[in-house]
Structure formats: structure tokens, C-alpha cells
């Protein structure tokens, strides 16, 4: 892969939430997230100075050069040096299939970019790693830079296929940071609550994912979630507990060739999201999304409410499959 000119690559996948949206913002909550057939590939090769190029901005920048489009990537590369303990320079190229012609599809991006970069740089440095190491590096970087969120997109971008994710206890990780532990120490510690597991679906189910053409700022919805939590403690508790139960049920349905039960679970997941909407005022479905959902055996939004992707589910006679349609709904 890298003998002659030390040329390596790392891959990460775009993602779609199947179940667990919003609830996954809470510690110990769970979600099912699937990869999509679009990905990010990062190539790294030896160079006399460190540069970054990506196919979205079509610009090459130096590691310390000021450019707001590359700040996150520059900061992450510097963060990784604390783990790799290396001062080698390289040229890094990011091929991004998750955006297109300035369209944002809501398939994730920043988390996947960092996953692909971490894989490529660790390979370049000949450092052995596993998926958990990559997840923790990206999640720790995000926490240290106050990039809040569930990190579910990070967990999902590591695997090709469906990922079952249980969110770690954020305070546990923050305590290690406050104790001034090194990146290596924190990565080598078992994080309380963290679970990432690949799911092997056997149910004969088609997932018909459709781009809505509506972009939603997830951060705004996360803000609404946090603002309403104190006023509706009991409702939030019910929503999160119901979501976690249904996520685990759907995981079992998918693993047990049980498409009929899976469809029933998906309908309940949708009902639970609409229950969240009823008290939190976080909008869940546009009229077009509602129509799309109701034209299928079961359906729901994916990710943020009123957001980029809506899902329809149908039984089929063959095997589990995901179809992604990026024509505007």
C-alpha cells in the first residue's frame, strides 16, 4: 500500500440516522446509524512541507496559513501530532463526495473528514490503530474544541453498513481533560458508557432515503433541545427512554429477519419524534416529508427535524438494502 513513495489513504463514510435522533444527545443513549454509498477519501504522501488540498474548496493551504475553510482540519492535524509524536511533513488531499455543486445533503461531513484524516495520518506514521482509537481521537478533539453533539456521525462514518452506538458519559471524558491527561492516556482509557457495534441486518427491508432539498442547521435544534430540557424534564425523560427502547428493538428486528416488526418499530419511532415536537417546539416534518412518509409502509425523518433526508421503508422479497435518492423531493 505504501512502500515506494509512502503514499497512503484513509476512508470514512457519509451517514444517515435510522433511529435515535435527539435522544442520542444524552449520555448512555443509543442510536442506529447507517453509512451511505458516498464517502470521503484522504490521501497523504511525504512532502517537504505540510499542505492541505480539498476538492470542495479546490484550494491548497499550508498547515499554519490562515484560511477559515481549513481551520478545523489544520487544528485537527496539529492535535494529532500530540498522539503521533511526529514532526514529519506531508501533503494531504481530501476527496469529498458528501457535498455536490454547493448542495449540502445532510450526510455528515466534518466528522467523516476527520475520521478519514486520522486513518490516513496514522497509516502514514505506521501507527497501528483500530476503529475505537479513531473514534476517540475525533471525539476528543471535538470535545476539546467545544464542538458539541452526540458524536454519532463520527461512530457511523467509521463503518461501512449499520452501526449501533451508545453515547459515552461526557463528564467522564471532561474529567480526564481537566486532570491534564495526555491525548495518549485518554485514548488508551476505556470510556464510560461508550459502545460501537456493527449490525448485520438480515431483514428483507428496503430503505428509500430521499433528499428533501431543505437544509437545517442541526446546531439550532441542539440549542432548542437544551433550552427546553429544564422546563419539560418529565417529557424529555419519557422521550429519551422510549427512544432507547425502540432503538434496541429495531436493532433486534433487523438482525432477526423480521421486516414486519421492523416496520412497526419505525412507526413508533416516528410517533415518539412527533411527541418530542409536541412539547419542545423542535419542528419534525415539513408537509412534503409527511406526504413522503405516508406514501410508504413506514417512514420517518433522518437526523434533524424538517431536515435534509426523509426515509421510507418497505418490505422486499430479497434482502436488506438502502437506496439513496439525491433528487430534491
ROKOLSE-283623 format. One record per residue (C-alpha): x, y, z. Coordinates in steps of 0.05 Angstrom, whole numbers, padded with zeros to 5 digits. Layout:
// ROKOLSE-283623
((X; Y; Z))
...
***
This chain:
// ROKOLSE-283623
((00000; 00000; 00000))
((00056; 00050; 00015))
((00125; 00021; 00001))
((00158; 00066; -00051))
((00135; 00137; -00042))
((00099; 00128; 00024))
((00031; 00143; -00005))
((-00028; 00122; 00040))
((-00102; 00135; 00045))
((-00159; 00134; 00095))
((-00233; 00127; 00082))
((-00296; 00150; 00120))
((-00369; 00144; 00101))
((-00428; 00190; 00098))
((-00484; 00174; 00148))
((-00558; 00173; 00158))
((-00593; 00165; 00225))
((-00642; 00106; 00224))
((-00663; 00115; 00296))
((-00644; 00153; 00359))
((-00643; 00225; 00336))
((-00643; 00277; 00392))
((-00643; 00225; 00448))
((-00571; 00209; 00428))
((-00550; 00277; 00454))
((-00557; 00248; 00525))
((-00503; 00206; 00558))
((-00514; 00130; 00553))
((-00568; 00139; 00500))
((-00567; 00096; 00437))
((-00576; 00104; 00362))
((-00575; 00064; 00297))
((-00538; 00099; 00241))
((-00523; 00073; 00172))
((-00468; 00091; 00123))
((-00487; 00113; 00053))
((-00453; 00097; -00013))
((-00417; 00164; -00012))
((-00351; 00174; 00024))
((-00291; 00216; 00039))
((-00222; 00192; 00019))
((-00159; 00225; 00045))
((-00091; 00214; 00012))
((-00026; 00230; 00048))
((00044; 00229; 00018))
((00112; 00253; 00041))
((00129; 00325; 00024))
((00179; 00378; 00045))
((00123; 00419; 00077))
((00054; 00402; 00103))
((-00002; 00425; 00057))
((-00077; 00410; 00053))
((-00119; 00408; -00011))
((-00193; 00391; -00016))
((-00239; 00380; -00074))
((-00295; 00425; -00045))
((-00254; 00489; -00038))
((-00204; 00469; -00093))
((-00151; 00506; -00055))
((-00083; 00486; -00026))
((-00063; 00516; 00041))
((-00004; 00509; 00087))
((-00013; 00480; 00157))
((-00007; 00548; 00191))
((-00036; 00590; 00135))
((-00099; 00628; 00154))
((-00160; 00604; 00115))
((-00227; 00597; 00150))
((-00247; 00538; 00105))
((-00189; 00497; 00132))
((-00185; 00518; 00205))
((-00217; 00454; 00232))
((-00172; 00408; 00190))
((-00110; 00448; 00209))
((-00127; 00445; 00283))
((-00140; 00371; 00278))
((-00074; 00356; 00244))
((-00038; 00395; 00299))
((-00078; 00357; 00352))
((-00058; 00290; 00321))
((00016; 00307; 00329))
((00007; 00301; 00404))
((-00015; 00229; 00393))
((00034; 00210; 00338))
((00092; 00249; 00369))
((00118; 00261; 00298))
((00142; 00323; 00261))
((00142; 00293; 00191))
((00113; 00338; 00137))
((00065; 00313; 00083))
((00015; 00335; 00031))
((-00056; 00316; 00048))
((-00112; 00313; -00004))
((-00186; 00307; 00014))
((-00235; 00278; -00037))
((-00305; 00295; -00012))
((-00367; 00260; -00043))
((-00415; 00284; 00012))
((-00428; 00352; -00019))
((-00442; 00368; -00091))
((-00447; 00433; -00131))
((-00453; 00472; -00066))
((-00510; 00426; -00044))
((-00508; 00401; 00027))
((-00545; 00334; 00034))
((-00540; 00324; 00109))
((-00498; 00262; 00101))
((-00448; 00288; 00150))
((-00381; 00317; 00132))
((-00337; 00347; 00185))
((-00337; 00284; 00228))
((-00324; 00240; 00168))
((-00268; 00285; 00143))
((-00233; 00280; 00210))
((-00242; 00204; 00212))
((-00211; 00197; 00142))
((-00154; 00244; 00161))
((-00139; 00206; 00226))
((-00137; 00139; 00188))
((-00092; 00167; 00134))
((-00042; 00201; 00181))
((-00037; 00142; 00228))
((-00024; 00097; 00169))
((00027; 00147; 00142))
((00062; 00145; 00210))
((00059; 00068; 00212))
((00019; 00071; 00277))
((-00028; 00012; 00286))
((-00099; 00032; 00306))
((-00169; 00005; 00310))
((-00237; 00037; 00299))
((-00244; 00055; 00372))
((-00178; 00093; 00371))
((-00201; 00134; 00311))
((-00269; 00148; 00343))
((-00237; 00171; 00408))
((-00186; 00216; 00373))
((-00240; 00252; 00334))
((-00289; 00256; 00393))
((-00235; 00281; 00440))
((-00214; 00335; 00390))
((-00287; 00356; 00383))
((-00297; 00360; 00459))
((-00233; 00400; 00468))
((-00256; 00449; 00415))
((-00327; 00455; 00444))
((-00358; 00423; 00382))
((-00418; 00395; 00418))
((-00461; 00338; 00393))
((-00472; 00264; 00402))
((-00412; 00241; 00360))
((-00459; 00191; 00328))
((-00438; 00216; 00259))
((-00365; 00200; 00278))
((-00383; 00129; 00301))
((-00422; 00117; 00237))
((-00370; 00144; 00189))
((-00321; 00091; 00213))
((-00362; 00031; 00190))
((-00390; 00012; 00122))
((-00461; -00011; 00140))
((-00504; -00002; 00202))
((-00473; 00020; 00268))
((-00504; 00013; 00337))
((-00477; 00069; 00380))
((-00484; 00083; 00454))
((-00461; 00152; 00475))
((-00405; 00156; 00527))
((-00410; 00195; 00592))
((-00384; 00264; 00572))
((-00367; 00283; 00643))
((-00321; 00222; 00648))
((-00281; 00248; 00588))
((-00282; 00320; 00612))
((-00254; 00298; 00679))
((-00194; 00266; 00643))
((-00183; 00331; 00605))
((-00187; 00372; 00670))
((-00136; 00324; 00701))
((-00090; 00345; 00645))
((-00082; 00274; 00620))
((-00045; 00268; 00553))
((-00082; 00251; 00489))
((-00050; 00182; 00491))
((-00073; 00168; 00562))
((-00144; 00189; 00547))
((-00147; 00147; 00483))
((-00120; 00086; 00520))
((-00173; 00091; 00575))
((-00239; 00055; 00569))
((-00292; 00110; 00563))
((-00351; 00100; 00610))
((-00414; 00082; 00570))
((-00383; 00080; 00501))
((-00405; 00024; 00455))
((-00397; 00020; 00379))
((-00420; -00044; 00346))
((-00430; -00064; 00273))
((-00501; -00090; 00259))
((-00511; -00145; 00207))
((-00582; -00137; 00181))
((-00619; -00198; 00156))
((-00689; -00168; 00150))
((-00717; -00161; 00079))
((-00725; -00086; 00083))
((-00714; -00031; 00032))
((-00696; 00038; 00059))
((-00713; 00092; 00009))
((-00675; 00154; 00031))
((-00694; 00218; -00004))
((-00662; 00286; -00002))
((-00713; 00340; 00017))
((-00675; 00399; -00010))
((-00685; 00432; 00058))
((-00620; 00445; 00096))
((-00628; 00451; 00171))
((-00576; 00476; 00220))
((-00570; 00419; 00270))
((-00538; 00467; 00319))
((-00603; 00507; 00324))
((-00642; 00445; 00341))
((-00590; 00423; 00393))
((-00598; 00493; 00424))
((-00674; 00485; 00426))
((-00664; 00416; 00458))
((-00620; 00445; 00513))
((-00665; 00505; 00525))
((-00728; 00463; 00535))
((-00697; 00408; 00577))
((-00707; 00442; 00644))
((-00779; 00462; 00630))
((-00801; 00393; 00607))
((-00759; 00346; 00649))
((-00811; 00290; 00654))
((-00830; 00294; 00579))
((-00756; 00292; 00559))
((-00744; 00232; 00604))
((-00802; 00195; 00573))
((-00779; 00213; 00502))
((-00707; 00190; 00515))
((-00726; 00125; 00549))
((-00777; 00108; 00495))
((-00725; 00124; 00441))
((-00672; 00080; 00473))
((-00721; 00021; 00480))
((-00743; 00028; 00407))
((-00672; 00033; 00381))
((-00654; -00033; 00415))
((-00718; -00065; 00389))
((-00703; -00042; 00317))
((-00633; -00070; 00323))
((-00662; -00138; 00342))
((-00715; -00133; 00286))
((-00661; -00120; 00234))
((-00617; -00177; 00259))
((-00674; -00227; 00263))
((-00700; -00224; 00191))
((-00762; -00191; 00219))
((-00784; -00138; 00169))
((-00857; -00134; 00194))
((-00836; -00119; 00265))
((-00783; -00070; 00239))
((-00836; -00030; 00203))
((-00879; -00028; 00266))
((-00819; -00004; 00307))
((-00804; 00050; 00256))
((-00875; 00076; 00262))
((-00867; 00080; 00337))
((-00801; 00117; 00329))
((-00836; 00168; 00285))
((-00892; 00176; 00337))
((-00840; 00188; 00391))
((-00806; 00243; 00350))
((-00874; 00276; 00339))
((-00885; 00271; 00415))
((-00819; 00309; 00424))
((-00843; 00362; 00375))
((-00908; 00370; 00415))
((-00873; 00400; 00475))
((-00804; 00421; 00451))
((-00827; 00462; 00390))
((-00770; 00430; 00351))
((-00801; 00421; 00281))
((-00800; 00350; 00256))
((-00834; 00343; 00188))
((-00850; 00391; 00131))
((-00913; 00377; 00091))
((-00872; 00345; 00035))
((-00837; 00300; 00085))
((-00904; 00280; 00116))
((-00931; 00261; 00047))
((-00868; 00221; 00031))
((-00871; 00183; 00097))
((-00946; 00168; 00089))
((-00935; 00141; 00019))
((-00893; 00084; 00048))
((-00907; 00025; 00094))
((-00868; 00063; 00148))
((-00824; 00124; 00149))
((-00791; 00179; 00189))
((-00743; 00237; 00184))
((-00668; 00223; 00189))
((-00627; 00267; 00235))
((-00651; 00338; 00249))
((-00726; 00351; 00244))
((-00751; 00383; 00179))
((-00682; 00368; 00155))
((-00643; 00342; 00096))
((-00664; 00269; 00089))
((-00731; 00233; 00097))
((-00736; 00157; 00100))
((-00788; 00110; 00071))
((-00787; 00036; 00089))
((-00816; -00023; 00050))
((-00813; -00098; 00057))
((-00779; -00132; -00002))
((-00770; -00204; -00024))
((-00695; -00205; -00026))
((-00651; -00173; 00027))
((-00636; -00110; 00066))
((-00618; -00052; 00021))
((-00610; 00023; 00023))
((-00627; 00067; -00036))
((-00605; 00139; -00034))
((-00641; 00188; -00080))
((-00609; 00257; -00081))
((-00661; 00288; -00128))
((-00698; 00342; -00090))
((-00764; 00318; -00061))
***
